[in-house]
Amino acid sequence: MDIELSKADLEFREEVTAFLDGNAYKPGEDYAAWRLNWFKAAAEKGGWDVPKWPAAFGGPGWTPTQHYIWEQETATRNLPWDLPFGVGMVAPIIMTYGNAEQQARFLPDIRARTVNWCQGYSEPGAGSDLAALKTKAELSEDGTHYVVNGSKIWTTMAHIADWIFCLTRTSSEGKKQEGITFLLFPMKQDGVEVKPIITLGGSHTVNTVHFTDVKVPVENRIGEEGKGWTYAKGLLAHERTGLAGVSRSLVALEKLRRQAGKVKRGNGSLLDDPSFKSKLARLEIDLKALEYTELRSLARAAAGAQPGPESSIMKLKGTEIQQRIALLTTEAAGPFAAPWGGASVGPSFASGGTQSYLGSRAYTIYGGASEVQKDIIAKNVLGLKAKSKAS
């Protein structure tokens, strides 16, 4: 695979850099106004506000190399706050499986960032084994709406979401992957209750959501009834590719290298410590391998293919690498990483080190736990089959 940038790619990088510099946030500026103006300016560039959307839906139609350049350049910038659930997750499902009316109804608001979405997948007792979900959607006698009852858990940003895309069970017959239906409905309505979950790192990002007799019009169903598992798998592939965070990890690793160079060890710095240097080198090697995997995935996407099992490889290794960077950053900070919630001590990067490390423990759980990714890789990449109970 040729990774040398062509003249056109170098010109594109300059264009991206100029755009990011020209639209950067200025201290003291009204953030909300800047955010909306940034997305407006990006849209005027020809779909830069939705870089991964197909050209047919207003995206830029970039090549894999252009996507790679965009990810690299934006990883070091202060981009506008943007939740992934609308633009990056439910939008591709609506584009692929939704009808024309649903696309016209939902996609403009998703692109405009005027509606926040959350993901109703995991449940108590149905996390990694997502197909075991029990939230029930019963079709009314007149066939006009579903009545939803059940609970979801670990629902990120449900407390600020306007809409939810939700997996529900409409039938219990056949295999557990069958009878699952993909519904969209508003969060701010009778019967929807959101309760916060405070994570180990002390933040409120996830929630428990309870549904009691929530009415959902049939026209809010994506695709066919009972086919939701197929749509969910497509969405998870998009989500897992994004969770790999390759560009962000490249930036974080380089930042860690600079920070470690400022930590004194004897007559030198932490970078002179053989043990630390070895851990840093292994991280760099693994991250470079993941970067090439991402490039191959982008090449497949440019050829029209949907994300495949390589998304599980990227999610598995990408989140593990993020955890290793968090751990090594905490190690570099030493005892100064421990305090949080008050004034920082020691090196500036040590502030909140332990809190960040604790928060990173969830990386290999959400979006499909590492064990699930290994099963997918074993089956779809290595071609291994589970042994029967009789063997």
C-alpha positions as CSV (number, residue, x, y, z in Angstrom):
1,M,0.0,0.0,0.0
2,D,1.5,3.3,-1.1
3,I,1.3,5.9,1.7
4,E,3.3,8.6,0.1
5,L,1.2,11.8,-0.3
6,S,0.7,13.0,-3.9
7,K,0.8,16.6,-4.8
8,A,-2.9,16.8,-4.7
9,D,-3.0,15.3,-1.2
10,L,-0.4,17.7,0.0
11,E,-2.5,20.6,-1.4
12,F,-5.5,19.1,0.4
13,R,-3.6,19.0,3.7
14,E,-2.7,22.7,3.2
15,E,-6.4,23.5,2.5
16,V,-7.4,21.6,5.7
17,T,-4.8,23.4,7.8
18,A,-5.9,26.8,6.4
19,F,-9.5,26.0,7.2
20,L,-8.8,24.9,10.7
21,D,-6.5,27.9,11.4
22,G,-9.0,30.3,9.9
23,N,-11.9,29.0,12.0
24,A,-10.2,28.3,15.2
25,Y,-11.8,29.2,18.5
26,K,-10.6,32.5,20.0
27,P,-10.4,32.8,23.8
28,G,-13.4,34.8,25.1
29,E,-15.5,34.1,22.0
30,D,-19.1,33.0,22.4
31,Y,-18.6,29.2,22.2
32,A,-22.2,28.3,21.1
33,A,-22.1,30.9,18.3
34,W,-18.6,29.8,17.3
35,R,-19.7,26.1,17.2
36,L,-22.6,26.8,14.9
37,N,-20.5,29.0,12.6
38,W,-17.8,26.4,12.5
39,F,-20.2,23.7,11.2
40,K,-21.7,26.2,8.8
41,A,-18.3,27.1,7.4
42,A,-17.4,23.4,7.1
43,A,-20.6,22.7,5.3
44,E,-19.8,25.4,2.8
45,K,-16.5,23.7,2.0
46,G,-18.6,20.9,0.5
47,G,-19.6,18.5,3.2
48,W,-16.7,19.0,5.6
49,D,-19.2,19.1,8.5
50,V,-20.1,15.5,7.8
51,P,-16.7,14.1,6.6
52,K,-17.8,10.4,6.6
53,W,-21.1,10.9,4.9
54,P,-21.4,9.7,1.2
55,A,-21.5,12.4,-1.4
56,A,-25.1,11.3,-2.3
57,F,-26.2,12.6,1.2
58,G,-24.1,15.8,1.1
59,G,-20.8,14.4,2.3
60,P,-17.4,15.4,0.7
61,G,-16.8,12.1,-1.1
62,W,-13.2,12.1,0.1
63,T,-10.6,9.5,-0.8
64,P,-9.2,7.2,1.9
65,T,-6.0,9.4,2.0
66,Q,-8.1,12.5,2.4
67,H,-9.9,11.0,5.3
68,Y,-6.6,10.0,6.8
69,I,-5.3,13.5,6.4
70,W,-8.4,15.0,8.0
71,E,-8.2,12.7,11.0
72,Q,-4.5,13.5,11.5
73,E,-5.0,17.3,11.3
74,T,-8.1,17.5,13.4
75,A,-6.6,15.3,16.1
76,T,-4.4,18.2,17.2
77,R,-7.1,20.8,17.0
78,N,-9.9,22.1,19.3
79,L,-12.9,21.1,17.2
80,P,-16.5,22.0,18.2
81,W,-18.2,19.7,20.7
82,D,-20.0,17.0,18.7
83,L,-21.7,13.8,19.9
84,P,-21.1,10.8,17.6
85,F,-24.6,9.3,18.0
86,G,-26.3,11.3,15.3
87,V,-23.8,12.1,12.6
88,G,-21.6,9.1,13.0
89,M,-23.9,6.3,14.1
90,V,-27.7,6.5,13.4
91,A,-27.3,8.6,10.3
92,P,-25.5,5.8,8.3
93,I,-28.3,3.4,9.4
94,I,-31.0,5.8,8.2
95,M,-29.1,6.3,4.9
96,T,-28.7,2.6,4.4
97,Y,-32.0,1.1,5.7
98,G,-34.4,4.0,6.2
99,N,-36.9,5.1,3.6
100,A,-36.9,8.3,1.7
101,E,-39.4,10.0,4.1
102,Q,-37.2,9.1,7.1
103,Q,-34.1,10.3,5.4
104,A,-35.8,13.6,4.6
105,R,-37.2,13.9,8.1
106,F,-34.2,13.0,10.2
107,L,-30.9,13.7,8.3
108,P,-31.2,17.5,8.0
109,D,-31.6,18.0,11.8
110,I,-28.8,15.5,12.5
111,R,-26.5,17.4,10.2
112,A,-27.5,20.7,11.6
113,R,-26.7,19.4,15.2
114,T,-30.0,20.8,16.4
115,V,-31.1,17.4,17.7
116,N,-29.0,15.3,20.1
117,W,-29.3,11.5,20.0
118,C,-28.5,8.6,22.3
119,Q,-28.1,4.9,21.8
120,G,-30.5,2.4,23.4
121,Y,-28.7,-0.9,23.1
122,S,-27.3,-2.3,26.4
123,E,-29.7,-3.5,29.1
124,P,-29.3,-4.9,32.6
125,G,-28.5,-8.5,31.7
126,A,-27.9,-7.8,28.0
127,G,-24.6,-5.9,27.6
128,S,-22.0,-7.9,25.8
129,D,-24.7,-10.5,25.0
130,L,-26.8,-7.8,23.3
131,A,-29.1,-10.2,21.5
132,A,-30.5,-11.2,24.9
133,L,-32.3,-7.8,25.2
134,K,-35.8,-7.9,26.7
135,T,-37.2,-4.3,26.2
136,K,-40.5,-5.2,24.5
137,A,-42.3,-3.3,21.7
138,E,-45.9,-4.5,21.2
139,L,-47.8,-3.4,18.1
140,S,-51.2,-1.9,18.7
141,E,-54.3,-3.6,17.5
142,D,-54.8,-1.0,14.8
143,G,-51.2,-1.3,13.6
144,T,-50.4,2.4,14.0
145,H,-47.9,2.3,16.9
146,Y,-45.8,0.3,19.2
147,V,-45.9,0.3,23.0
148,V,-42.4,0.1,24.5
149,N,-41.7,-1.2,28.0
150,G,-38.3,-2.0,29.5
151,S,-34.9,-0.6,30.5
152,K,-31.6,0.4,28.9
153,I,-28.3,1.0,30.8
154,W,-25.0,2.7,30.2
155,T,-26.9,5.1,27.9
156,T,-24.4,7.8,27.1
157,M,-25.7,11.4,27.3
158,A,-29.3,10.2,27.6
159,H,-29.8,13.1,30.0
160,I,-29.3,15.7,27.2
161,A,-30.6,13.6,24.3
162,D,-33.7,14.6,22.3
163,W,-34.1,11.3,20.5
164,I,-33.0,7.7,21.0
165,F,-32.4,4.9,18.5
166,C,-33.5,1.8,20.3
167,L,-33.4,-1.9,19.9
168,T,-36.6,-3.6,21.0
169,R,-38.0,-7.1,21.0
170,T,-41.1,-7.6,19.0
171,S,-40.9,-11.4,19.0
172,S,-39.4,-14.1,21.2
173,E,-39.7,-16.9,18.6
174,G,-36.7,-18.4,16.9
175,K,-33.1,-17.5,17.6
176,K,-32.5,-14.6,20.0
177,Q,-31.1,-12.5,17.2
178,E,-34.4,-12.7,15.5
179,G,-37.5,-10.6,16.5
180,I,-35.4,-7.5,17.2
181,T,-36.8,-4.2,15.8
182,F,-35.0,-0.8,15.4
183,L,-37.1,2.1,16.6
184,L,-36.6,5.9,16.8
185,F,-38.5,8.0,19.3
186,P,-38.2,11.2,21.4
187,M,-36.8,11.1,24.9
188,K,-38.8,14.0,26.2
189,Q,-42.2,12.3,26.5
190,D,-44.4,10.6,29.1
191,G,-43.1,7.2,30.1
192,V,-39.3,7.9,29.6
193,E,-37.3,8.2,32.8
194,V,-33.6,8.9,32.9
195,K,-31.5,8.2,36.0
196,P,-27.8,9.1,36.2
197,I,-24.9,6.7,36.8
198,I,-21.7,8.2,38.2
199,T,-18.7,6.4,36.8
200,L,-15.5,5.3,38.6
201,G,-13.8,8.4,37.3
202,G,-16.4,10.6,39.0
203,S,-18.2,11.9,35.8
204,H,-21.8,11.8,34.8
205,T,-21.9,10.7,31.1
206,V,-24.0,7.4,31.3
207,N,-27.5,6.7,32.6
208,T,-30.2,4.1,33.1
209,V,-33.3,4.7,31.0
210,H,-36.7,3.2,31.9
211,F,-39.6,3.0,29.4
212,T,-43.2,2.6,30.6
213,D,-45.9,2.4,27.9
214,V,-44.0,4.6,25.5
215,K,-45.9,5.0,22.3
216,V,-43.8,4.9,19.1
217,P,-45.5,5.5,15.7
218,V,-44.9,2.7,13.1
219,E,-43.4,5.2,10.7
220,N,-40.5,5.6,13.3
221,R,-39.4,2.0,12.6
222,I,-36.3,1.6,10.6
223,G,-36.6,-1.1,7.9
224,E,-38.6,-4.3,8.6
225,E,-40.0,-5.5,11.9
226,G,-37.7,-8.2,13.3
227,K,-34.7,-7.2,11.2
228,G,-33.2,-4.9,13.7
229,W,-30.2,-7.2,14.5
230,T,-29.0,-6.8,10.9
231,Y,-29.2,-3.0,11.2
232,A,-27.6,-3.0,14.7
233,K,-24.6,-4.9,13.5
234,G,-24.0,-2.3,10.7
235,L,-24.2,0.5,13.3
236,L,-21.8,-1.3,15.6
237,A,-19.2,-1.6,12.8
238,H,-19.3,2.1,12.3
239,E,-19.1,2.8,16.0
240,R,-16.2,0.4,16.6
241,T,-14.2,1.9,13.8
242,G,-14.6,5.4,15.4
243,L,-13.8,4.1,18.9
244,A,-10.3,3.0,17.8
245,G,-9.2,6.6,18.0
246,V,-5.9,6.1,16.0
247,S,-5.2,9.7,15.3
248,R,-6.0,10.8,18.9
249,S,-3.7,8.0,20.2
250,L,-0.8,9.2,17.9
251,V,-1.2,12.7,19.3
252,A,-1.5,11.4,22.9
253,L,1.6,9.2,22.5
254,E,3.7,12.0,21.2
255,K,2.5,14.2,24.0
256,L,3.4,11.5,26.5
257,R,6.9,11.4,25.0
258,R,7.4,15.1,25.5
259,Q,6.1,15.0,29.0
260,A,8.3,12.0,30.0
261,G,11.3,14.0,28.7
262,K,10.6,16.6,31.3
263,V,10.4,14.2,34.3
264,K,13.8,13.9,35.9
265,R,15.4,10.5,36.6
266,G,18.9,10.6,38.0
267,N,21.1,12.6,35.7
268,G,18.7,12.3,32.8
269,S,14.9,12.0,32.2
270,L,12.3,9.3,32.3
271,L,13.0,8.7,28.6
272,D,16.4,7.3,29.6
273,D,14.8,4.7,31.9
274,P,15.1,1.3,30.0
275,S,11.8,0.0,31.3
276,F,9.8,3.1,30.5
277,K,11.5,3.4,27.1
278,S,10.6,-0.2,26.3
279,K,6.9,0.3,27.1
280,L,6.9,3.4,25.0
281,A,8.4,1.6,22.0
282,R,6.0,-1.3,22.2
283,L,3.1,1.1,22.3
284,E,4.5,2.9,19.2
285,I,4.9,-0.3,17.3
286,D,1.4,-1.5,18.1
287,L,-0.1,1.9,17.2
288,K,1.7,1.9,13.9
289,A,0.3,-1.5,13.0
290,L,-3.2,-0.3,13.9
291,E,-2.7,2.8,11.7
292,Y,-2.0,0.6,8.7
293,T,-5.2,-1.4,9.5
294,E,-7.1,1.8,9.5
295,L,-5.7,2.7,6.1
296,R,-6.8,-0.6,4.7
297,S,-10.3,-0.1,6.2
298,L,-10.5,3.3,4.6
299,A,-9.5,1.8,1.2
300,R,-12.3,-0.7,1.5
301,A,-14.8,2.0,2.3
302,A,-13.7,4.0,-0.7
303,A,-14.4,1.0,-2.9
304,G,-18.0,1.0,-1.6
305,A,-17.7,-1.7,1.1
306,Q,-19.3,-1.5,4.5
307,P,-17.1,-1.8,7.6
308,G,-16.3,-5.5,8.2
309,P,-14.6,-7.6,10.8
310,E,-11.6,-5.3,10.7
311,S,-13.6,-2.8,12.7
312,S,-13.5,-5.3,15.6
313,I,-9.7,-5.5,15.2
314,M,-9.5,-1.7,15.4
315,K,-11.9,-1.4,18.3
316,L,-10.1,-4.2,20.3
317,K,-6.5,-2.9,19.7
318,G,-7.4,0.8,19.6
319,T,-9.1,0.8,23.0
320,E,-6.3,-1.3,24.6
321,I,-3.7,1.2,23.3
322,Q,-5.7,4.1,24.7
323,Q,-5.7,2.3,28.1
324,R,-2.0,1.7,27.9
325,I,-1.3,5.4,27.1
326,A,-3.5,6.4,30.1
327,L,-1.6,3.9,32.3
328,L,1.8,5.0,31.1
329,T,0.9,8.7,31.5
330,T,-0.1,8.0,35.1
331,E,3.2,6.1,35.6
332,A,5.1,9.0,34.3
333,A,3.4,11.4,36.7
334,G,4.2,9.1,39.6
335,P,2.6,10.0,43.0
336,F,1.6,13.4,41.5
337,A,-1.1,11.6,39.5
338,A,-3.1,10.6,42.6
339,P,-4.8,13.8,43.7
340,W,-8.0,15.0,42.0
341,G,-10.8,17.4,42.7
342,G,-8.5,20.1,44.1
343,A,-5.3,22.0,43.3
344,S,-2.8,20.0,41.2
345,V,0.7,19.3,42.4
346,G,3.8,18.3,40.5
347,P,4.0,18.4,36.7
348,S,1.0,20.0,35.0
349,F,0.2,16.9,33.0
350,A,-0.2,14.9,36.3
351,S,-3.4,16.7,37.2
352,G,-6.3,14.2,37.1
353,G,-4.0,11.4,35.9
354,T,-5.6,8.7,38.1
355,Q,-9.1,10.0,37.2
356,S,-8.3,9.7,33.5
357,Y,-6.9,6.2,34.1
358,L,-10.0,5.1,35.9
359,G,-12.2,6.5,33.2
360,S,-10.2,4.6,30.6
361,R,-11.2,1.2,32.1
362,A,-14.5,1.5,30.2
363,Y,-12.9,1.8,26.8
364,T,-12.7,-2.0,26.3
365,I,-16.3,-2.5,27.5
366,Y,-18.5,0.0,25.7
367,G,-19.2,-0.4,22.0
368,G,-18.8,-4.2,22.5
369,A,-16.5,-5.7,25.1
370,S,-13.1,-7.0,24.1
371,E,-14.3,-10.6,24.5
372,V,-17.0,-10.0,22.0
373,Q,-14.5,-8.5,19.5
374,K,-12.3,-11.5,19.9
375,D,-15.2,-13.8,19.1
376,I,-16.0,-11.8,16.0
377,I,-12.3,-11.9,14.9
378,A,-12.1,-15.7,15.6
379,K,-15.2,-16.4,13.5
380,N,-15.0,-13.9,10.7
381,V,-11.2,-13.4,10.2
382,L,-9.7,-16.7,11.4
383,G,-12.6,-18.8,10.3
384,L,-12.8,-20.7,13.6
385,K,-16.0,-22.3,14.7
386,A,-17.2,-22.9,18.3
387,K,-17.1,-26.5,19.4
388,S,-20.4,-28.2,19.8
389,K,-21.5,-29.1,23.3
390,A,-21.3,-32.8,22.4
391,S,-17.6,-32.6,21.6
